[in-house]
C-alpha cells in the first residue's frame, strides 16, 4: 500500500530516486540512490510520517533512510 502511494507522498521526482523497501514493527526502510535525496527525505521526514499515519495505511512510527538500489 505504501509503495502505491509513495509518489503522492514524496512527489514524482523524489519517488524516482527513493523506494520504500520494508516495513516491520512500525519501522519503514527507504532506499535512496542519490545523496541529495537522503537530505530531502530527512527534511520531509515528519510530513511523510504524518501523511502515512493520517492515511491509515499501516502503522509507521519511524522512517529509516539507507543507501541502496532503487529500481
C-alpha positions in Angstrom: 0.0 0.0 0.0 2.8 2.4 0.8 4.6 1.7 -2.5 1.4 2.5 -4.4 1.1 5.9 -2.6 4.8 6.7 -2.5 4.8 9.2 -5.4 1.9 11.1 -3.9 3.6 11.2 -0.5 7.1 12.4 -1.7 6.4 13.8 -5.2 7.2 12.3 -8.6 10.8 13.5 -8.8 11.8 12.2 -5.4 9.9 8.9 -5.9 12.2 8.2 -8.9 15.2 8.1 -6.6 13.7 6.6 -3.5 11.8 3.4 -2.7 10.2 2.1 0.4 11.5 -1.5 0.7 10.5 -2.8 4.1 8.0 -2.2 7.0 8.4 -4.1 10.2 7.1 -3.1 13.6 6.3 0.4 12.6 9.8 1.0 11.0 9.8 1.9 7.3 13.1 1.4 5.5 13.5 3.6 2.4 16.4 3.2 -0.1 17.8 6.2 -1.8 20.1 6.2 -4.8 21.5 9.7 -4.6 23.0 11.5 -1.5 20.9 14.6 -2.1 17.7 12.6 -1.8 18.8 11.4 1.6 18.8 15.0 2.7 15.5 15.8 1.1 13.8 12.8 2.8 15.3 13.7 6.1 13.9 17.2 5.7 10.4 15.9 4.8 10.5 13.1 7.4 7.9 14.5 9.8 5.5 15.4 6.9 5.8 11.9 5.4 5.2 10.2 8.8 2.2 12.4 9.4 0.7 11.7 6.0 1.2 7.9 6.4 -0.4 8.0 9.8 -3.3 10.2 8.6 -3.9 7.9 5.7 -4.3 5.0 8.0 -2.4 2.8 5.5 -0.3 1.0 8.0 1.3 1.8 11.3 4.5 3.7 10.6 6.4 5.3 13.6 9.9 5.6 12.2 11.5 6.3 8.8 14.9 4.9 8.2 16.8 6.0 5.2 19.6 3.9 3.6 21.7 4.0 0.5 20.6 1.3 -1.9 19.5 0.4 -5.3 16.2 1.9 -6.4 14.6 0.1 -9.3 
